[in-house]
Amino acid sequence: MSNILTTVEECVDKAIASIGKNLVMAAPLGLGKPVQLINAFYQRVAADSSLSLHIVTALCLEVPKPGSHIEASLAGPIVERLFGDYEELAFMQPFRDGSLPDNIQVSELYFKAGSMKNLPVAQQNYISSNYTHIVRDMFTCGVNVMVQMVAARETSDGLSLSLSSNPDITLEIMEKARGQDRPFLILAQTHDDMPFMEHDAEVSPDTFDWVVRNPQYNKTLFAVPNAAIPLQDYATALHASSLIPDGGTLQIGIGALGDAVAHACIVRQQHNDEYNAIVDQLTHQVTPLAEGGGTFDQGLYVSTEMFVNGMMHLMEHGIVKRKVYDNLILQRGINAGQIDNRVDERLYDYGRQQGLIPARLDERSLLDLQYWG
């Protein structure tokens, strides 16, 4: 393919030739940053004062740095085992010690708690924005380059790419970039170990202006170690899991407590008698907090901003399975028990009554019905 490159340096050359000397780069939160590509941009601009670079992103991942000799002796081997040859973002250390070149600026909208205390440059360039609005704010900053780490796989139709862990802002940026009357580039770097997510996250290589594909860039991916779950979190999770109604909606956050809630739901599903016995022993409540701790026969729906590991286990154990529809009429009917997921006479009668199915079926209505299955 004509837009596949083998080095990040070549990609930087093409970006500068297309965009010009003033680069405003958008990069996803966390793992979705193509580290080698970003580092190539940083190093090029740092070496050439005629260029400028403004990086707009969130949650720049950093390998823990042991302090004292004792810390290094203890943590050093652990860090090496966990993070391997992970390549760090080249701008982070200069960003921290105040030695960023004058022609480079970094703005983040999310810091790890307490990580940027006593760093005026980080706080002064912070963007106080909800993640829902960050694409808007990136374009307000004048973003003209989007970079993304992607997964790749060969198919019968050729190479296919996936936005993997970070489809969050990229799809919106792609759509918004189409309406720009100025040069705008969307760049990707592949990594063979990134998870290949499908559906809307799966895109053609032609979606990007340039794609860097080189196995030499497949360094160890950043991974946050999972700490052991304390007993009090398990106890809290058991109580929380008893409040979740069958047919409900669940949101689980990152961390030990979220993992414990997922585990408690699995125990409730697979070992229900034992689960209820444990919950009874944990509480002195005369009146139960929830209607019951039965199994999830209808299943749960998930609403979450991040696909955490516990959520995957809930799906694998058949707990997350409730279907919902982005159609108010359909969803209200399902919630009220007037219809279910089957296409039958009840659905037809309900659809006619609510105006979802017209008396005379036209092309638009047929397409809508086909879309909702």
Summary of the structure (lengths in Angstrom):
residues: 373
radius of gyration: 24.9
end to end distance: 36.0
largest distance: 79.2
contacts: 1043
relative contact order: 0.10
helix: 41%
strand: 14%
